[in-house]
Amino acid sequence: MRNRRLGNVLIPMFTALLLLIVWQVGVGWLTIPSYLIPTPWSIILQLAGGLFSGFFFPHIWATVSAILIGYAVGCVLAFTAAAVVSEFSLLERAFYPLIVAFQSVPKVALAPVIVVWFGFDLGSKVVLIALICFFPCFVNTVVGLKSCPTDLIDLYRAFGAHRGQIFWSIKVPSALTSIFAGLEISVVLALLGAVVAEFVSSRSGLGHVIAAASADFNVALMFASIVILSLIGVLSSQLIAGIRRRVAFWEPGQSPRGNTVV
């Protein structure tokens, strides 16, 4: 088991290293200009220089803070709306089609309107991220809450349990798999929403750095910012997956201690 886990880590690392070597050699051999495709070494130097000089840290914090706030707001609103809709069929018939219809509107198209309403920087970023995160979390939560075992609900009702007890004791635990699926999807979309918002309206953040670097044809800085965004995305996804393993430890393939069963 340990050798398999080690192989799962080393094989992708070896593949990535091989691709970087091919990239480095290929750019030099084909004499591609740096303003088109920089070498991996120049990207590493740009990344290291920006980190050691402190250039990246304010922008990282601007992006991460917007993601945290927008993600929290969007997911809390999604869970609340899903709980209400799943509990009252009249509200489901009234609002669910409207929410689905609103999801079909491209959020990028709403970005200029959001900037007019909420201004530059944090406010507009939080709103756009919350809107993008809302729908996946909402839909998965509704599906999970409505797919709980009816026999267990009838048993609780037979013993006099009220609606709140049934919701928190049966429906929420049964829906955790779907809820966390929505949370994992939303955390990736939150990063996308932050970058889009920073392209449109922000004066700080990694998306702003990429936009500014593109105007200067500093492609190495653009790639360095993309690497940081990728790391933020991976860490965010792993954090949600780790919480899922701890909270919903009864899922198939999970051990009670939160480790994946191989």
N, C-alpha and C positions, 0 to 999 in steps of 0.2 A: 504494500500500500504506500509506504514511504517512497520507494523508488518510483512508483507511478506518479505520485505528486511531484517529485523532483523532476521527472521527465516532462510533466505538463508545464513546468516553469522554464526548464532549460531549452526545450525544443523551440518554443516561440521566440525566446531570446536569441538563440542561434540563427533563426530565420531572419529576425529583424536586423541582426548584425550583418548577415550576408547581404541583405538588401541595401543596407547603408554603404557597404563596401562597393557594391555594384554601382550605386548612385554616385559615390565619390569618384570612382574611376571613370564612369561613363561621362560625367560632366566634363572632366579634364580631357578625356580622349576626344570627345566631340567638340571641345572648345565652345561650350554653350556660355553665353554672357551671364554674369552674375545677376543682372537685373531681370533675367528670365527665370533661370533655375539656379539658385545658389548651391554650393556644396554642403553636405552635412557638417563638415568641419566649420565652415563659416557660420552656420546656424548655431552650432554649439558655442562658438566664441561670442556670438551676439547674445545668446541666452545667458551665458555665464557673466558676460560684462554687464548686462542689464540687471541681473540678480545681485551681483557684488556691489554695483554702484547704487542700488536701491531704486533704480528707475521703474522696475516692474511692480514693486510692492503696492504703491497707491492704486495702481490700475487693477491689480489682482483683488485688492480689498474692495474696490468699487464694484467689480463684477460679482464677487462672491457675496457681498452684502445684499446686492440687488436680488441675486438668486435665492438666498436664504429667506428674505422677507417675502418676495413674490411667490416662491414655492409654498411657504407656510400659509400665506393668505389664500392662494388658489386651492390648495388641498383641504384646508379647513372649511372653506366655503363649499367645496365639492362634496365633502363628507356630510356637512349639515344639510345641503340640498338633497343629496341622495337619501339620507335618513328620512327626511320629510316626505319626499316623493314615494319612497317604498312603503311608508306606513299609511299613506292616504291615497287611495286609487283615484279619487277625483282630481287631486293635484297632479298625479302622474299623467292623466289624460289631458289636463289643461296645460302643463308646462313642459313636459318631456319633449313633445314635438317641436316646441319653440326653441328649446336648448339645442336640439339636434340641428335645427335650421340655422341657428346662430353659429354653430360650429363650422358650417360650410363656408362662412365668410372668411377669406384669408386674413389672418391677423396682421400680416405685413401691410396689407392695404389700410388697416385701421391705425397703423403707427403714426402717420401724420396727424390724424384726428386726436389721438391720445396725447400727442405733444402739445396741441393747441389747448386741450382741456387741463392737462396736469403739468405742463411745463417741461423743462429740460431735466436731465440727470435722473435722480433716484425715483421721483414720483412716477414719471412715465414708464421707466423700466419696470418698476414693481407692478404696475397695472398690466402691462403687456405680458409679463411673465405669468402673472396670476391668471389671465385669460387663457393663455396657452396651456397651462397646467390643469385648468379646471376640468375640461371635458374628459380626458382619459381617466382621471381619478373618479369623476362623477359616474361615468358609464360602468366602470368596473365595480364600483361600490354598489350601485343599484343592482347589477347582475348578481353580485355576491349575496346581498341582503335578501333578494327575492328567491334565491335558490337554496335557502336553509331547509332542513328537514321538517316537513309539516307534522309528522307524527310526534316529534319531540315538542313542538309548539302546542299541539293538542294536549299532550301529557301535562305540560306546565299549566295550561289553562284549567285542566281538570283539578289541579291542586290549588287553584285560586291565584295564580301569578298574574300580575297586572302587565300592561303593555310595556312599561319601562323595564321590568325584570326580564321579560321575554326578549326585548331588544338587546340588552347588554349581556345577558347570560347565554342566549342561543344564537341570535342573528349575527351579532358582531363577531364572535369567535368562528362561526361557520363561514363568514365572509372574508376572513383575514387573508386567505390566499388571493382572492380577487382584489381586495383593497391594496395589498402590497404590489400586485401586478400593476395596478394603476399608478401607485407611487413610484415604481421603478421606471415606468414609461415617462411620467411627468418630470422626473428629475433630469432626464436627458433633454426633454423639450424645454425645460427651464433654462438650460445653458444656451440653447438655440435662441430662445426669446431674449435673453440678456444681450447676446451679440447683435441681434437684429436691432434692438432698441438702441444700443450704443452706436451702431452704424447711422441711425436716423437722427438721434437727438442728443447724445451724451457728449460731455466734454472730458470724460474720464472713462476708464475701463479698457479691457483688452480689445474689445471691438473698436473702440475709438483709436487705439494704437494701430490696429490693422488698417483702418481707413486712412489714418495720417501717414503711415508707412507706404501705402499704395500710391499716395500722391507724390512721395519722394522716390519712388521706385526702389525702396529699401526692402527687397523681397526677403532677405535674411531675417529682418526684424518681424516681418509678417509671419514667416514660418516659426520663429521663436515664440511668438504670441500664440500661434495655433498649437504648438507643443504644450504650452502651459494650459490652454483651454482643454486639450485632450486629457491632461493629467487631472484637472478639476473634474471633468466628466467621469473619468474612471474611478476616482476616489469617491465621488458622490454616489455612483452606482454601487460600489462595493460597500459603502456605509449603509445604504438602504437594504442591500442584500444581507449584510451582517445583522441588522436589526430584525429583519424578517426571520432569519434562522434562530434568533433568540426568542422572539415573541411567538411565532407560529412553528414551534419545534416539532409539532405532531405531523407536519406535512410529510408526504412520501419523500424519502431520500434524505431526511434530516434526523439527526440524533437528538435526544433530550438536552444535550450540552451545547447544541447549536452547531455542531460540525457535520459536514456532509458525509453521509454514509456511502462508502465506496464498495 
